[in-house]
Amino acid sequence: MSQQENYTYHSIDIFKFLFRNYKAILIITMLGAISSIIVSLLITPKFKSAVIIYPASTSSVSKALLTDMTMTPKDVMKFGEEEETEQLMQLLQSDEIKARIILKYDLAAHYNIDKNSKYYKTALLNEYTDNISFRKTEYQAIEIKVLDTDPAFAAAIANDIAALLDSVYNSIQKVRAGKALEVVENVYHDQLKNVKELEDSLSILRKLGVYDYVNQSAALNEAYANALSSGALSNAGIIKQKLDLISKYGSAYISLTRQHEDEIKHLVFLKSKLSEAKVDAYNDLPHKYIVNEAQLSERKDYPVRWLIVVFSTMATFVFAIFFLLLIERIQIIRKEMAIQPSKLTD
């Protein structure tokens, strides 16, 4: 028998099978459709509320507002990109946000979960995950979606999660910013002490008469030469004493002066860093832009009853065919097994 003939033969068998069993298939399919309608009507409808947010490009106030003009400035108004979006997605799924929302809205009672149950936390978190979700859109925005039987409840939770995002983000950053401020303050005050010690040393030298080594040396050498040439030996002796003093402490004065200049520059740098650290520690910037706030939904989002009925009916129809095929095949096998012993007896 050719492949085409075999295919035609099997096709005819299938049509014969469907014709023989169409009543049973129809009854089972109708029962499945009726059951799916009843089940879909028993499912409690849920309403969807969603918030659309974009991450900010920078989370540091000092980097955004106090950046040195020689460096590439941070645009505080710019939307964030993939990295910032991923960071916010991670924060949205943090335990802290979950805990705050669960506590504020008493979700255990709202979802009718027994607090004395052995798996209370697991059940509560499963309900939270089923009804509250986050996804990254194709435009690098984030959608915060909440499903609930009460549309007002869903909208309130969605908006609160968006609001909590800044609070959690800032609380995490404040720990690091506070430590950074403490370190910079300590280094800055140490540097102040160094500068003060250098200034005290320079002040002692100035009291001794060394206050401008280069110009003083030039002026005193000229005065000394004039005194000698004019025969004013007493004046020359006084000038010589000053020259000896400058010569003795001059190198120390030059060294201290240069060191003082370097330390002052470093102190100015540390002061700018201290200002940045204080801004980061005591001030906050929003880490997101809210594009759409959650609104009360007028139409239910779940369940889509017609889809449930259609897919359940189709699944029941396919199941009925396979079920009846299986029964028919079992009957054929039994008949064959019943015939074989009789042949053996003959």
C-alpha positions in Angstrom: 0.0 0.0 0.0 1.4 3.4 -1.0 2.0 6.3 1.5 -0.9 8.3 0.0 -3.3 5.3 0.1 -2.3 4.7 3.8 -3.0 8.3 4.6 -6.4 8.1 2.9 -7.2 4.9 4.7 -6.4 6.5 8.1 -8.3 9.6 7.3 -11.4 7.5 6.5 -10.9 5.6 9.8 -10.8 8.9 11.7 -14.0 10.2 10.0 -15.7 6.9 10.7 -14.6 7.1 14.4 -15.9 10.7 14.7 -19.2 9.7 13.1 -19.6 6.7 15.4 -18.9 8.7 18.5 -20.2 12.1 17.7 -22.9 12.0 20.3 -20.5 11.1 23.1 -18.0 13.7 21.9 -20.7 16.3 21.8 -22.0 15.5 25.2 -18.6 15.5 26.8 -17.7 18.8 25.1 -20.9 20.4 26.2 -20.4 19.3 29.7 -16.9 20.7 29.6 -18.2 24.0 28.3 -20.9 24.2 30.9 -18.4 23.4 33.7 -16.0 26.1 32.4 -18.8 28.7 32.4 -19.7 27.8 36.0 -16.1 27.9 37.1 -15.4 31.2 35.3 -18.5 32.7 37.0 -17.3 31.5 40.4 -13.9 33.2 40.0 -13.8 36.5 41.9 -13.0 39.3 39.4 -9.9 41.5 40.0 -9.2 45.0 38.8 -5.8 46.2 37.6 -4.0 49.4 38.6 -0.6 50.3 37.2 2.1 53.0 37.7 4.6 53.7 35.0 7.9 55.2 36.1 11.3 56.0 34.6 14.5 55.9 36.6 16.5 59.1 37.1 20.0 59.2 35.5 21.8 59.9 38.7 21.2 59.1 42.4 23.8 61.4 43.9 22.9 65.0 44.7 26.5 66.2 44.8 27.4 64.6 41.5 24.3 66.1 39.9 24.6 69.6 41.3 28.1 70.2 42.6 30.3 68.6 39.9 33.5 70.4 39.1 33.1 72.2 35.7 36.3 70.5 34.5 34.5 67.2 34.8 31.6 65.9 32.7 28.5 67.2 34.4 25.6 64.9 35.4 22.2 65.9 33.9 19.9 65.8 36.9 16.8 66.0 34.5 17.9 63.1 32.3 16.1 59.8 32.3 18.0 56.7 33.3 19.0 53.9 31.1 19.2 50.1 31.4 21.5 50.0 34.4 19.3 52.4 36.4 16.2 50.5 35.4 17.7 47.2 36.6 18.6 48.8 39.9 15.0 50.0 40.5 13.6 46.6 39.5 15.8 45.0 42.1 14.7 47.5 44.8 11.0 47.0 43.9 11.4 43.3 44.7 13.2 44.0 48.0 11.9 42.6 51.3 11.7 46.0 52.8 9.1 47.2 50.3 7.2 44.0 50.6 7.2 44.2 54.4 6.0 47.9 54.4 3.1 47.2 52.0 2.1 44.0 53.8 2.1 45.8 57.2 0.4 49.0 56.0 -2.5 47.3 54.2 -2.7 44.3 56.4 -2.6 42.0 53.4 -2.8 38.8 55.5 -6.3 39.8 56.6 -7.1 41.2 53.1 -6.2 37.9 51.5 -7.9 35.9 54.2 -4.7 34.1 55.3 -4.7 32.5 58.7 -1.8 33.9 60.7 -1.7 30.8 62.8 -1.1 28.6 59.8 2.2 26.7 59.6 2.9 28.1 56.2 1.5 31.6 56.8 4.5 33.5 55.4 4.8 31.4 52.3 1.1 31.8 51.6 1.2 35.5 52.1 4.3 36.0 49.9 2.7 33.8 47.2 -0.4 36.0 47.2 1.7 39.1 47.1 3.6 37.8 44.1 0.5 36.7 42.3 -1.2 40.1 42.7 1.7 42.5 42.6 4.2 42.4 39.8 6.8 44.5 38.1 8.1 44.5 34.5 10.5 46.4 32.3 8.8 47.9 29.3 10.4 48.1 25.8 11.2 51.8 26.4 13.3 51.1 29.6 10.4 52.3 31.8 9.0 50.1 34.7 5.4 49.1 35.2 4.2 48.5 38.7 1.0 46.4 38.4 -1.4 45.5 41.2 -4.5 43.2 40.9 -7.2 43.3 43.5 -10.9 42.7 44.0 -11.1 46.3 45.1 -10.0 48.8 42.4 -9.4 51.6 45.0 -7.2 49.2 47.1 -5.2 48.2 44.0 -4.6 51.8 43.0 -3.5 52.8 46.5 -1.0 49.9 46.7 0.5 50.7 43.3 1.0 54.4 44.1 2.4 53.6 47.5 5.0 51.2 46.1 6.1 53.9 43.7 6.4 56.4 46.6 8.2 53.9 48.8 10.8 53.4 46.1 12.5 56.7 46.9 12.3 56.1 50.6 14.0 52.7 50.4 16.6 53.9 47.9 17.5 56.9 50.1 17.7 54.8 53.3 20.2 52.5 51.6 22.2 55.3 50.4 22.1 57.2 53.7 24.0 54.4 55.4 26.9 54.7 52.9 26.7 58.5 52.7 26.8 58.8 56.5 30.0 56.6 56.7 31.5 58.6 53.8 30.8 61.9 55.6 32.4 60.6 58.8 35.6 59.6 57.0 35.8 62.9 55.0 35.2 64.9 58.2 38.0 63.1 60.1 40.5 63.6 57.2 39.5 67.2 56.8 40.0 68.0 60.5 43.4 66.2 60.5 44.3 68.3 57.5 43.3 71.5 59.4 45.6 70.5 62.2 48.5 70.0 59.8 47.9 73.4 58.2 47.7 75.0 61.7 51.0 73.4 62.8 52.7 74.7 59.6 51.3 78.2 60.2 52.5 78.1 63.8 56.0 77.2 62.6 55.9 80.0 60.0 54.7 82.4 62.6 57.7 81.6 64.9 60.1 82.3 62.0 58.3 85.5 61.2 58.7 86.6 64.8 62.4 85.9 64.4 62.5 88.2 61.4 62.2 85.7 58.5 59.1 86.5 56.5 60.2 86.7 52.9 63.5 84.9 52.3 64.2 85.8 48.7 63.3 89.5 48.9 64.8 89.9 52.3 68.1 88.4 51.2 68.3 90.6 48.2 67.5 93.8 50.1 69.8 93.0 53.1 72.7 92.0 50.8 72.3 95.3 49.0 72.1 97.2 52.2 75.1 95.4 53.6 77.2 96.2 50.6 76.2 99.9 50.8 77.0 100.1 54.5 80.5 98.6 53.9 81.2 100.9 51.0 80.1 104.0 53.0 82.1 102.9 56.1 79.0 102.5 58.3 80.5 99.5 60.0 78.0 99.5 62.9 75.1 99.4 60.5 76.9 96.7 58.5 77.3 94.6 61.7 73.5 94.8 62.4 72.7 93.9 58.8 75.2 91.0 58.9 73.4 89.6 62.0 70.1 89.7 60.1 71.7 88.0 57.1 73.1 85.3 59.3 69.6 84.8 60.8 68.0 84.6 57.4 70.7 82.3 56.2 70.2 80.0 59.2 66.4 79.7 58.9 65.9 80.5 55.2 65.8 77.0 53.9 63.4 75.9 56.7 61.2 78.9 55.8 61.2 78.0 52.1 60.4 74.4 52.8 57.6 75.3 55.2 56.2 77.8 52.8 56.0 75.3 49.9 54.6 72.7 52.2 52.0 75.1 53.5 50.9 75.9 49.9 50.5 72.3 49.1 48.6 71.5 52.3 46.3 74.5 51.7 45.5 73.2 48.2 44.7 69.7 49.7 42.6 71.4 52.4 40.6 73.2 49.7 40.1 69.9 47.9 39.0 68.2 51.1 36.6 71.0 51.9 34.9 70.5 48.5 34.6 66.8 49.2 33.2 67.6 52.6 30.5 69.8 51.1 29.6 67.0 48.6 29.5 64.4 51.4 27.2 66.7 53.5 24.9 67.2 50.5 24.6 63.4 49.9 24.1 62.7 53.6 21.5 65.3 54.4 19.6 65.9 51.1 17.6 63.7 48.8 16.7 63.6 45.1 13.9 61.6 43.6 15.2 58.5 41.9 12.3 58.2 39.5 9.9 60.1 37.2 6.3 59.1 37.5 4.8 59.0 34.0 1.4 57.6 34.9 0.0 57.3 38.4 -2.4 54.4 39.2 -6.1 55.2 38.7 -9.2 53.4 39.7 -10.0 50.8 37.1 -13.6 50.7 35.9 -13.4 47.3 34.2 -12.1 44.0 35.6 -8.9 42.7 34.3 -9.2 39.1 35.5 -10.6 36.7 34.7 -11.3 36.9 30.9 -14.3 34.6 31.0 -14.7 34.0 27.3 -11.1 32.9 27.0 -11.5 30.4 29.8 -14.7 29.0 28.2 -13.2 28.8 24.7 -9.9 27.1 25.8 -11.6 24.8 28.3 -14.1 23.7 25.6 -11.4 23.1 23.1 -9.4 21.1 25.6 -12.5 19.1 26.6 -13.2 18.3 22.9 -9.6 17.1 22.3 -9.7 15.1 25.6 -13.0 13.5 24.6 -11.6 12.3 21.3 -8.5 10.8 22.9 -10.5 9.3 25.7 -12.9 7.5 23.3 -10.0 6.4 21.1 -8.4 4.9 24.1 -11.6 3.1 25.1 -12.1 1.8 21.6 -8.5 0.6 21.4 -8.8 -1.2 24.7 -11.9 -3.0 23.4 -10.1 -4.1 20.2 -7.2 -5.5 22.3 -9.6 -7.4 24.5 -11.3 -9.0 21.5 -8.0 -10.0 20.0 -6.9 -11.6 23.3 -10.2 -13.4 23.5 -9.8 -14.8 20.0 -6.2 -16.1 20.4 -6.9 -18.7 23.2 -9.8 -20.2 21.1 -7.4 -20.7 18.2 -4.9 -22.4 20.4 -7.6 -24.7 21.6 -8.6 -25.7 18.0 
